[in-house]
Amino acid sequence: MRWMIAAVAALALMGCKDDAKGAENAAASAPHGYRMEIRAANNEQIYLVTAPDGRVTAAHAGNGASALMDANSAQRLAAVPTGASNAPEVVSMRFPGFDLHINANKDENGDVSSDNNGQVQLSMGTGNGQRVEINANEGGPGDADDNAHVLVTGADADAARDFINDQDELSPEVKSQMLTAVGLS
């Protein structure tokens, strides 16, 4: 899950970029801006980017290799929502622009333990339509069934370009293909 922590830190920094870039970027960061996702399980990741005009690109990375997914597969994948936990809610905090939910199964003593599955859902948003959602699921003992989903919505073109270019798991060729597919090259 170390890679998930790194992704969260990078996305949090990306969401805190200076908003004083002018009216052009403010319009691009409206709720209909770029949508960027990382879906990860085990040591494999899928990166999805949806442009405001509906164009979608996706790439798969794992075991040191990456490849662009075909357009039809990317469209189908973008339409599939990520799942929610069926574990009971343990902690919930809500503030304007911030939601945190922790769900976990408890052991026979009523304690949450590392042997049980749990899920953390974090959602942060700004008044200008940008939003970051993080959903990490600890499936149970070991890492084999762990997965995570990171979603950024309402991003401007610069943030979407940085998102693609900053993915170390993707080859330069795949990054270039993704940028072209959503009109960012």
C-alpha positions in Angstrom: 0.0 0.0 0.0 3.0 2.3 0.0 2.3 3.2 -3.7 -1.2 4.3 -2.6 0.2 6.6 0.0 2.5 8.1 -2.6 -0.4 8.6 -5.0 -2.5 10.2 -2.3 0.3 12.7 -1.5 0.8 13.5 -5.2 -2.9 14.0 -5.8 -3.3 16.1 -2.7 -0.5 18.4 -3.8 -2.0 18.5 -7.3 -5.4 19.6 -5.8 -3.7 22.4 -3.9 -2.2 24.1 -6.9 -2.5 27.9 -7.1 -6.0 28.8 -8.3 -4.9 32.2 -9.5 -3.9 31.1 -13.0 -6.7 33.1 -14.6 -10.2 32.7 -15.9 -9.2 30.1 -18.5 -8.0 27.6 -15.9 -10.9 28.4 -13.6 -13.3 27.5 -16.4 -11.4 24.3 -17.2 -11.5 23.3 -13.5 -15.3 23.4 -13.3 -17.1 20.2 -12.4 -17.0 19.2 -16.1 -13.2 19.3 -16.2 -10.9 16.3 -16.6 -11.6 13.1 -14.6 -8.5 11.1 -13.6 -8.5 7.7 -11.9 -6.1 5.1 -10.6 -7.6 1.6 -10.0 -5.0 -0.7 -8.4 -5.0 -4.2 -7.1 -2.0 -6.3 -6.1 0.9 -4.8 -8.1 -1.1 -3.8 -11.1 -2.6 -0.4 -11.9 -5.1 1.0 -14.4 -4.9 4.7 -15.2 -8.0 6.3 -16.7 -8.4 9.9 -18.0 -11.6 11.3 -19.3 -11.6 14.6 -21.1 -14.4 17.2 -20.7 -15.6 16.3 -24.3 -16.0 12.6 -23.3 -12.9 11.2 -24.9 -11.4 8.4 -22.6 -8.0 6.9 -22.5 -6.7 4.1 -20.3 -3.4 2.3 -19.7 -2.5 -0.8 -17.7 0.7 -1.1 -15.8 2.1 -4.1 -13.9 5.3 -6.1 -13.5 7.4 -3.4 -15.1 5.4 -3.1 -18.3 2.7 -0.8 -19.5 0.3 -0.7 -22.5 -2.4 1.5 -23.8 -5.9 0.0 -23.6 -8.0 0.1 -26.8 -10.7 2.9 -26.9 -13.6 0.5 -26.5 -12.1 -1.1 -23.4 -11.3 2.3 -21.9 -14.9 3.5 -22.5 -16.4 0.3 -20.9 -14.0 0.5 -17.9 -14.8 4.2 -17.3 -18.5 3.3 -17.1 -17.9 0.7 -14.3 -18.3 2.2 -10.9 -16.0 1.0 -8.1 -17.4 -1.0 -5.3 -18.2 0.1 -1.8 -17.4 -1.9 1.4 -20.0 -4.2 2.9 -18.2 -3.9 6.3 -19.9 -1.8 9.0 -19.0 1.8 9.5 -16.6 2.4 12.4 -15.8 6.1 12.0 -17.4 8.8 10.0 -16.5 12.5 9.8 -18.2 15.1 7.7 -17.2 18.8 7.2 -17.9 21.1 4.4 -15.9 19.8 1.4 -14.6 16.8 3.4 -16.0 13.3 4.1 -14.1 10.5 5.8 -15.6 7.0 6.3 -13.8 4.0 7.8 -15.5 0.7 7.5 -14.1 -2.5 9.1 -15.1 -5.9 10.3 -14.5 -6.5 14.0 -13.3 -9.7 15.6 -15.2 -11.7 18.2 -14.2 -9.2 20.9 -15.6 -6.3 19.0 -12.1 -5.0 18.1 -10.9 -3.9 14.7 -7.8 -6.0 13.9 -5.4 -6.2 11.1 -6.6 -9.7 10.3 -10.0 -8.4 9.2 -10.9 -6.4 6.1 -11.4 -2.7 6.2 -12.0 0.2 3.9 -11.1 3.9 4.1 -13.0 6.3 2.0 -11.8 9.9 1.9 -13.4 12.7 -0.2 -12.2 16.2 -0.4 -13.5 19.0 -2.6 -13.1 22.7 -3.2 -15.7 25.3 -4.0 -14.6 25.5 -7.6 -15.7 21.9 -8.5 -12.4 20.0 -8.0 -12.7 16.9 -5.9 -10.3 14.1 -4.8 -11.8 10.7 -3.7 -9.7 7.9 -2.3 -11.0 4.5 -1.6 -8.5 2.0 -0.1 -9.7 -1.5 0.8 -7.6 -3.8 3.0 -9.2 -7.1 2.0 -7.9 -9.2 4.9 -4.7 -10.8 6.0 -1.8 -10.2 3.5 -1.7 -7.9 0.5 -3.2 -10.3 -2.2 -6.7 -9.0 -2.0 -5.9 -5.3 -1.3 -7.1 -2.7 -3.8 -7.4 1.0 -4.1 -9.2 3.6 -6.2 -8.2 7.2 -6.5 -10.4 9.6 -8.4 -9.8 13.3 -9.2 -12.6 15.2 -10.9 -12.9 18.8 -12.1 -9.2 19.1 -13.0 -7.9 21.5 -15.5 -5.8 20.5 -18.6 -2.5 21.2 -16.8 -3.4 18.9 -13.9 -4.5 16.1 -16.3 -1.3 16.4 -18.3 0.8 16.3 -15.0 -1.2 13.3 -13.8 -0.3 11.3 -16.9 3.3 12.4 -17.1 3.9 11.8 -13.4 3.0 8.1 -13.6 6.4 6.3 -13.2 4.8 2.9 -14.1 3.9 4.1 -17.6 6.4 4.1 -20.4 7.1 7.4 -22.3 5.3 5.9 -25.4 2.2 5.0 -23.4 2.2 8.5 -21.8 2.4 10.1 -25.2 -0.4 8.0 -26.5 -2.7 8.8 -23.6 -2.0 12.6 -23.9 -2.9 12.4 -27.6 -6.0 10.4 -27.0 -7.5 13.1 -24.7 -6.2 16.1 -26.6 -3.4 17.1 -24.3 -0.4 16.7 -26.5 
